[in-house]
Amino acid sequence: MVPSARKVDQTAAGRRLAAPRHVRYGRRVEFTAHQDQMALQRLRDQGGFNGDRIADCALATVYASGSDWLKVVVEKTDLSQSNLAGTRIREATFANTSLRKARLRGARMERVELYFCDLNEVDASEVSARRAKVHGSEAMNAVFSGAQLAVTRFEDTKLYRARFDQALLVRVVFLDSRLGGASLEKADFSGARLVDVSLRAANLQGASFAGATLVGVDFTDAALDGADFRGAVAIGCRFPAGFSP
C-alpha cells in the first residue's frame, strides 16, 4: 500500500524537526568568542580537538584529562586552572593563552609551541615533551619535577623559582635575547639529569643543582652567585672563568 503524499510530508517534517542527540561537527572547526559551550561539546564528543582553532574563549577550570589535542591552534583563550593531566598534545600552537595553575601532570607533548603564554604556577610535573618551544612566556613557580624534556627550547621566558628537580633534560636550550641570558633565578634542578643543555649567560643566582648529574652543560657567562652544586657530578661542562662547582 502506497502512503499518501500528506503522510510522507509529515514523516519527513518530523525527521527534520527531530533534535539530534549530539551536535555533529565537520572535520575542522573554528570556535571564537561566546562559543565556549560549543568548544566544550566538541571536547566531550570527540575526546579532544583535531585541527580546530580556538580563539578568545573562556575555558578556565575545564576538565580535559586524558584528551587528545592534534594540530589545534589556541589563541587568546583562558585555560587557567584547567585539568589537562595525561593529555596528548601534538603539532599544536598556543598563543597569548593563559595556562596559569593549569594541571599538565603526565601530559605528552610533541612539536608543541607556546608563544607569549601565562604558564605561571603550571603543574607540568612528569610531563614528556619532545621538540617543544616556549617563547616570550612567563613560567614563574612552574613545576617540571620529574619531567622528560628533549630537543626543547625556552626562549625569552621567565622561569623564576621554576622546579626541574628529578627531571631529565636532553638537548634543551634556555636563552633570553632581551636579558642576555635566561631568567632562572632560584630555579631548582636538584637531582636532575642534564645532558647537552645550554644555560649560557643564564641568571642562575641561588639556583640549586644539588645531587644533579650534568653532562656537557654549557654554563659559559652564567650568573652562578649562590648556586648550590653540592653532590653534583659535572662531566664535560663549561663554567664561567674562575668558577669551580
ChimeraX attribute file (.defattr): number of C-alpha atoms within 10 A of each C-alpha:
attribute: neighborCount
match mode: 1-to-1
recipient: residues
	/A:1	3
	/A:2	5
	/A:3	7
	/A:4	8
	/A:5	9
	/A:6	9
	/A:7	10
	/A:8	12
	/A:9	11
	/A:10	11
	/A:11	11
	/A:12	11
	/A:13	11
	/A:14	11
	/A:15	11
	/A:16	10
	/A:17	8
	/A:18	8
	/A:19	9
	/A:20	9
	/A:21	6
	/A:22	9
	/A:23	10
	/A:24	11
	/A:25	12
	/A:26	6
	/A:27	9
	/A:28	12
	/A:29	16
	/A:30	13
	/A:31	18
	/A:32	18
	/A:33	12
	/A:34	12
	/A:35	15
	/A:36	18
	/A:37	13
	/A:38	14
	/A:39	23
	/A:40	18
	/A:41	16
	/A:42	21
	/A:43	19
	/A:44	14
	/A:45	14
	/A:46	14
	/A:47	16
	/A:48	23
	/A:49	25
	/A:50	20
	/A:51	16
	/A:52	22
	/A:53	19
	/A:54	23
	/A:55	23
	/A:56	18
	/A:57	21
	/A:58	21
	/A:59	18
	/A:60	17
	/A:61	17
	/A:62	17
	/A:63	18
	/A:64	20
	/A:65	20
	/A:66	17
	/A:67	20
	/A:68	21
	/A:69	22
	/A:70	19
	/A:71	19
	/A:72	24
	/A:73	20
	/A:74	22
	/A:75	21
	/A:76	19
	/A:77	23
	/A:78	22
	/A:79	23
	/A:80	22
	/A:81	21
	/A:82	22
	/A:83	22
	/A:84	26
	/A:85	23
	/A:86	21
	/A:87	22
	/A:88	20
	/A:89	23
	/A:90	21
	/A:91	17
	/A:92	22
	/A:93	20
	/A:94	22
	/A:95	20
	/A:96	19
	/A:97	23
	/A:98	27
	/A:99	27
	/A:100	23
	/A:101	22
	/A:102	25
	/A:103	26
	/A:104	25
	/A:105	24
	/A:106	23
	/A:107	22
	/A:108	21
	/A:109	22
	/A:110	19
	/A:111	17
	/A:112	22
	/A:113	20
	/A:114	22
	/A:115	20
	/A:116	18
	/A:117	23
	/A:118	24
	/A:119	27
	/A:120	23
	/A:121	21
	/A:122	25
	/A:123	26
	/A:124	26
	/A:125	24
	/A:126	24
	/A:127	23
	/A:128	21
	/A:129	24
	/A:130	19
	/A:131	17
	/A:132	22
	/A:133	20
	/A:134	22
	/A:135	19
	/A:136	18
	/A:137	23
	/A:138	22
	/A:139	24
	/A:140	23
	/A:141	21
	/A:142	25
	/A:143	29
	/A:144	26
	/A:145	24
	/A:146	23
	/A:147	24
	/A:148	21
	/A:149	23
	/A:150	20
	/A:151	17
	/A:152	23
	/A:153	22
	/A:154	21
	/A:155	21
	/A:156	23
	/A:157	26
	/A:158	23
	/A:159	25
	/A:160	22
	/A:161	22
	/A:162	25
	/A:163	29
	/A:164	27
	/A:165	24
	/A:166	23
	/A:167	23
	/A:168	23
	/A:169	23
	/A:170	20
	/A:171	17
	/A:172	23
	/A:173	21
	/A:174	22
	/A:175	23
	/A:176	20
	/A:177	10
	/A:178	10
	/A:179	12
	/A:180	15
	/A:181	21
	/A:182	27
	/A:183	26
	/A:184	26
	/A:185	24
	/A:186	21
	/A:187	26
	/A:188	27
	/A:189	26
	/A:190	24
	/A:191	22
	/A:192	25
	/A:193	24
	/A:194	23
	/A:195	20
	/A:196	18
	/A:197	24
	/A:198	22
	/A:199	25
	/A:200	23
	/A:201	22
	/A:202	24
	/A:203	27
	/A:204	26
	/A:205	18
	/A:206	18
	/A:207	25
	/A:208	27
	/A:209	25
	/A:210	19
	/A:211	19
	/A:212	22
	/A:213	21
	/A:214	22
	/A:215	18
	/A:216	16
	/A:217	24
	/A:218	22
	/A:219	21
	/A:220	16
	/A:221	17
	/A:222	20
	/A:223	22
	/A:224	22
	/A:225	13
	/A:226	13
	/A:227	19
	/A:228	21
	/A:229	19
	/A:230	13
	/A:231	14
	/A:232	19
	/A:233	16
	/A:234	16
	/A:235	12
	/A:236	11
	/A:237	16
	/A:238	19
	/A:239	19
	/A:240	15
	/A:241	8
	/A:242	5
	/A:243	10
	/A:244	7
	/A:245	13
